Amino acid sequence: MDFIDSVATTFYIPVEAGTLTTSAWLYPPSYVETTSATSSHRPILFIHGFRGDHHGMALIAHNLRTHEALVPDLPGFGQTPPLPTTTLDSYTKFIDELYAQATNRFGTEPVLAGHSFGSILAAHWAANNPTIPGLVLMNPITISPRDSAGKIATKITELYYHLGRDLPTHLGRSLLSNWLIVRAMSMTMATTNDPGLRKYIHEQHHRYFSTFSDPQTLSEAFDVSMSASVAEVSARLTMPVLVIAGKRDFIVPIQSTNRFIDTLPNARARVFNGVGHLVHYEAAEATAREIEDFAHDLSDTQDSHDPAHYTQLERT
């Protein structure tokens, strides 16, 4: 992604065993305003999905015209080492410190945005921090895969990750990084009919889908993704929430996502036709526009946590 402008930075996150050196990337707004209004635009802090790293959010970050974006590599993925223990609780504690440090660096609280697995982490953290300015959930995991219709496929996937964990490390990594398996995953998730975009998606997955630190950490992260969902905390997500989903999502049925949206006290939503679980690739520019409009409306709202005001905003 040489065409995408970003600057590498580092955060030092306190963890049980000391300090976790966390790699992150800052993406400047693509359009620089000549007035002081730019400084009032809240930055966006992105949490990427399972097996990915910051590259997965790069297209959306690149398409933000007036908002700065920060995208870290989650612990155990990309260039960030793993946590001492990989659990939902350890991830949310990590986000807690990252969010505080990002707020200090930006001088204002960012909007938190999570994709897929990242939506689980973002939602569970936000449930304990209801005063944040806003939350964006992209392709949210609204139902545990163990409770979905594809239970046989889920069981096979569980066996795959657990076998990769239990094998000797070099064999486990070979299995979990297998080219054919990664391509099958990519083909399953991609729904676009654009051959150029499909090729790009597959290339991205082959480059960055296997940058996990070790099979044990990957398996533990997978277990987190299997055991939690955003729906568990929906009643506590009282801050303004933007849900972005694809109507053809193979991972999460749109019916489940619609039910989740209806439980949120302070939400708006955008569902893209012809798009699946990869809105960050298949609808990156449109997703960036939705996030910017959402963040802009938060800035214009004196009390954005008041549902009476927020429900006046468009909900499609």
WOQUI-V685918 format. One record per helix or strand. SS is the DSSP state (alpha for helix, beta for strand). FROM is the first residue (numbers start at 1). TO is the last residue. If there is no record, write none. Layout:
# WOQUI-V685918
ss={SS:SS}
from={FROM:FROM}
to={TO:TO}
This chain:
# WOQUI-V685918
ss={beta:beta:alpha:beta:alpha:beta:alpha:beta:alpha:beta:alpha:alpha:alpha:alpha:alpha:alpha:alpha:beta:alpha:beta:alpha:alpha:alpha}
from={7:18:36:44:54:69:88:111:117:135:145:151:169:179:195:215:230:241:254:267:279:284:307}
to={15:27:40:47:62:72:106:115:127:138:147:166:176:189:208:227:236:246:263:272:282:300:310}
